[in-house]
Amino acid sequence: MTEAQDKIDLNCDTGEGVGNEETLMPFITSCNIACGGHAGSMASVAQVVALAKKHQVKIGAHPSFPDEKNFGRECIPIPIPQLRKSLIEQINLVAAQCEREGVKMHHIKPHGALYNRCAVDKTYGEMMVNLMLEHFPEVVLYAPYNSVIAKLGKGKIKVYAEGFADRNYNTDHSLVSRKEKNAMLTDKQTILKHIEHMLLDHKITTVTGEEIDTRVNTVCVHGDSPGAVALVQFLYHELKEKNLLKIAKNG
């Protein structure tokens, strides 16, 4: 293994109706808050922002296609200007609550189908980057390594390359579909090795056994996965003990 160039941020999707935020917060370093597109409301955003402030966890907006029916996991036919308007409204829900609490909104991470579309589609990637440049220029974008949106954002906005702790990868850097039985990683030691391989070797072992290049600044654990709380507790302690966790507080 090579030496790590940096430590990682451990992020988790929150405010999606699971109700486990209070137990997650002590063991993550940033959170992505659902803000009304696929899940979430003004009340849930307020609750999660307050918890994040209490535990000094970096706060991010987690906007999506406005599609609660499919939990934001389907690309819906919506004109780009209309989608852009919805995303600004969603993100502002988190930004306004951060202002009320006297904390900074640290990042934006698109959710589900929007995240995947921005990763490969220049039209959607440009829309998101330009939206951030115009309305949230100081905020970090969480995006897949070497993706279309990450390349579009380079030199314009700050981008954190994101890896997924609990998901298997295809050789094109996409995540294995949740419809497949092997989409999720569940064994804690396997997940830890998966993260260390990303961070220390700059590699991901794909579902077919091939090695692909990567760089990661932040790693996501899905907050709605079974056993998510136990997993983040395990990863927090293991990564902290190995001096691989970036404990950067609010901002």
Buried (B, 14 or more C-beta within 10 A) or exposed (E): EEEBEEBBBBBBBBBBEBEBBEEBBBBBBBBBBBBBBBBBBEEBBBBBBBBBBEBBBBBBBBBBBBBBEBBBBEBBEBEEEEBBBBBBBBBBBBBBBBEEBEBBBBBBBBBBBBBBBBBBBEEBBBBBBBBBEEBBEEBBBBBBBBBBBBBBBEEEBBBBBBBBBBBBBBEEBBBBEEEEEEBBBEEBEEBBEBBBBBBBBBBBBBBEEEEBEBBBBBBBBBBBBEEBBEBBBBBBEBBBEBEBBBEBEBE
